[in-house]
Amino acid sequence: MISILKRYIGKTIVNATVLTAFVIICVLFVITLLGELKNIGEGDYGLSQALAYVLLRLPNDIYQFSPMLVLLGSIIGLSILSSFRELAVMRTSGFSTRKIMNSTLSAALLMIVVLSLIGEIIAPNLSRKAEIYKENAQNAGQAVVTAAGVWLHVGNNFIHIQHVIGRSLLEGVTRYQFDESHRLQAAYYANTLTLENNQWIMNDVVKTEFYDERTKSQTLPHAVWDLKFNSNLLNVAQVNPVDMSLPRLMKFAHYLQKNGLQSSAYQFNFWQRIFQPLASLMMIFLAIPFVLNTLSASPLGWRIMIGVLAGFGFYILNALLGQMSIVYQLPPLFAALLPLLLFGALGAGLMRHRRM
């Protein structure tokens, strides 16, 4: 009997979460697509490209809202059972609040595992493809990303960049300069290219000039980059932290830190995603007291509104602490962990206050 009730509670919560996910996906799709309308007409970026971009971004977007999704699904599922007095009958027949909570957590763990697999394995790759697809369409072929780096086409020059660390630091830059007859005039290789005072500077440069019967090479510690190009083309090679897999994110954050570069945003995102499953569990500890005691006499719409406010509160607090970790140099681990501690304490306080 107990196992049947556990499965029934779990099934109700999973169904409610799937329905909630469908609604949130539709809302995110419309909002994101409306935001992309302003970019239509840039290069070859049209409506079909915008639709493809939004669809590829959806798995990552829904994963960012997964704690709120689990919270709302649990509130709605438990509220449905409460509205039909099923929870009251279960508790009267000896199915304790602790067993209800365990059943809810079991269903939540299943959903968290599925969402984590989507968010950490599938979503980053799709999001990266979406960004490359969008940037390639907008720059009309002036920049192309390959497995070996990014290629830029500027006038009679072709530029290959192995790594775009940021908008002011490029690594492994090779420039091939052609004349009007498409003959190779010179080739430059710079270990790094840095933006200093609105001027690109090549560091550790090897310059090779090509003549009809000979070549001439010289090595320079520094040289001014005399070719102007639109720095927005570099966007195609820059990777947002949310579009990286966890191993790549950890490696890139370590690389930035090792070279004395700003890495707080990447470290914060890494720890935030490490704690993402735990954040979803914390939402369950808010949902259970809301439904079973605090809001037991409230309409379903009111409970959903409270759930949305709590979910957005958690999301906003996470975003705020992420920015504070960058601006005020808060430890990224502390900034990522603080919202969990606050909301966990809130949930524990509600349960203790209601003697659950």
Residue pairs with C-beta under 8 A, 6 or more apart in sequence:
2 95
2 99
5 90
5 95
5 99
5 103
6 99
6 102
6 103
6 106
9 77
9 81
9 100
9 103
9 104
9 107
10 103
10 104
10 106
10 107
10 110
11 107
12 77
12 78
12 80
12 81
13 73
13 74
13 77
13 78
13 104
13 107
13 108
14 73
14 77
14 107
14 110
14 111
15 77
16 73
16 74
16 76
16 77
16 80
17 69
17 70
17 72
17 73
17 74
17 76
17 77
17 111
18 73
19 73
19 76
20 69
20 72
20 73
20 76
21 62
21 69
21 73
24 62
24 65
24 69
25 58
25 62
28 58
28 61
28 62
28 65
29 54
29 55
29 58
32 54
32 57
32 58
32 61
33 50
33 51
33 54
36 50
36 53
36 54
37 50
39 45
39 50
39 134
39 138
40 46
40 47
40 50
42 138
43 137
43 138
43 139
43 140
44 137
44 138
44 140
45 134
45 137
45 138
46 137
49 133
49 134
49 137
52 130
52 133
53 130
53 133
53 134
56 126
56 127
56 129
56 130
56 133
57 126
57 127
57 130
59 118
59 119
59 122
59 123
59 126
59 127
60 119
60 123
60 124
60 126
60 127
60 242
60 243
62 69
62 115
62 118
63 115
63 118
63 119
63 123
63 276
64 242
64 315
65 311
65 315
66 112
66 115
66 119
66 276
66 280
67 276
67 279
67 280
67 282
67 283
67 311
67 314
67 315
68 283
68 307
68 308
68 310
68 311
68 312
68 314
68 315
69 115
69 311
70 108
70 111
70 112
70 115
70 280
70 283
70 284
71 280
71 283
71 284
71 286
71 287
71 307
71 310
71 311
72 304
72 307
72 308
72 311
73 111
74 104
74 108
74 283
74 284
74 287
74 288
74 291
75 287
75 290
75 291
75 303
75 304
75 306
75 307
76 300
76 303
76 304
76 307
77 104
77 107
78 87
78 100
78 104
78 287
78 288
78 291
78 292
79 291
79 300
79 303
79 304
80 300
81 87
82 88
82 291
82 292
82 296
83 300
87 100
87 291
87 292
90 100
91 97
91 100
97 292
97 356
98 356
100 288
100 292
101 284
101 288
101 356
104 284
104 287
104 288
105 281
105 284
108 280
108 281
108 284
109 281
111 280
112 277
112 280
112 281
115 280
116 276
116 277
119 273
119 276
120 245
120 246
120 273
121 245
124 242
124 243
124 244
124 245
125 245
127 240
127 242
127 243
128 239
128 243
128 244
131 236
131 239
131 240
131 243
132 145
132 236
135 143
135 145
135 235
135 236
136 143
136 144
136 145
136 236
139 232
139 233
139 236
141 153
142 152
142 153
142 154
142 230
142 233
143 150
143 151
143 152
143 153
143 233
143 234
143 236
143 237
144 150
144 151
144 236
145 151
145 236
145 237
148 160
148 162
149 160
149 161
149 162
149 163
149 172
149 237
150 160
150 161
150 164
150 234
150 236
150 237
151 158
151 159
151 160
151 161
152 158
152 159
152 160
152 161
152 229
152 233
153 159
154 227
154 228
154 229
155 227
156 177
156 178
156 179
156 180
156 182
157 175
157 176
157 177
157 178
157 227
158 175
158 176
158 178
159 173
159 174
159 175
159 176
159 227
159 229
160 172
160 173
160 174
160 175
160 176
161 170
161 171
161 172
161 173
161 193
161 234
161 237
162 171
162 172
162 173
163 170
163 171
163 172
164 170
164 171
164 234
164 237
164 238
165 171
165 256
165 261
166 238
166 261
167 195
167 231
167 234
167 238
168 194
168 195
169 192
169 193
169 194
169 195
169 261
170 192
170 193
170 194
170 234
171 191
171 192
171 193
172 191
173 188
173 189
173 190
173 192
173 193
173 202
174 187
174 188
174 189
174 190
175 187
175 188
175 189
175 190
175 227
176 184
176 187
177 184
177 185
177 186
177 187
177 188
178 184
178 185
179 185
183 210
184 210
185 209
185 210
186 207
186 208
186 209
186 210
187 207
187 208
187 210
188 202
188 205
188 206
188 207
188 208
189 205
189 206
190 202
190 203
190 204
190 205
190 223
190 225
191 203
191 204
191 205
192 202
192 203
192 204
193 200
193 201
193 202
193 203
193 225
194 200
194 201
194 203
195 201
195 231
199 224
199 225
200 224
200 225
201 222
201 223
201 224
201 225
202 220
202 222
202 223
202 224
202 225
203 221
203 222
204 221
205 219
205 220
205 221
205 222
205 223
206 217
206 218
206 219
206 220
207 217
207 218
207 219
207 220
207 223
208 215
208 216
208 217
209 215
209 216
209 217
239 252
241 249
241 265
241 266
241 269
241 270
242 269
244 252
246 270
246 273
246 274
249 266
249 269
249 270
249 273
250 270
252 266
253 263
253 266
253 267
253 270
254 263
256 262
256 263
256 266
257 263
257 267
262 326
264 325
264 326
264 329
264 332
265 322
265 325
265 326
267 325
267 332
267 333
268 321
268 322
268 325
268 326
268 332
268 335
268 336
269 322
270 332
271 332
271 333
271 335
271 336
271 337
272 318
272 322
272 336
274 336
275 336
275 337
275 340
278 340
279 314
279 339
279 340
279 343
282 340
282 343
282 344
282 347
283 310
283 311
283 314
283 343
284 347
285 343
285 344
285 347
285 348
285 350
285 351
286 310
286 343
286 346
286 347
286 350
287 307
288 347
288 351
288 356
289 347
289 350
289 351
289 354
289 356
290 303
290 306
290 307
290 350
291 303
292 354
292 356
293 350
293 354
293 356
294 350
294 354
295 302
295 303
295 306
310 343
314 339
314 343
317 338
317 339
317 342
318 336
318 339
321 330
321 335
321 336
321 338
321 339
322 335
322 336
324 330
324 335
325 331
325 332
325 335
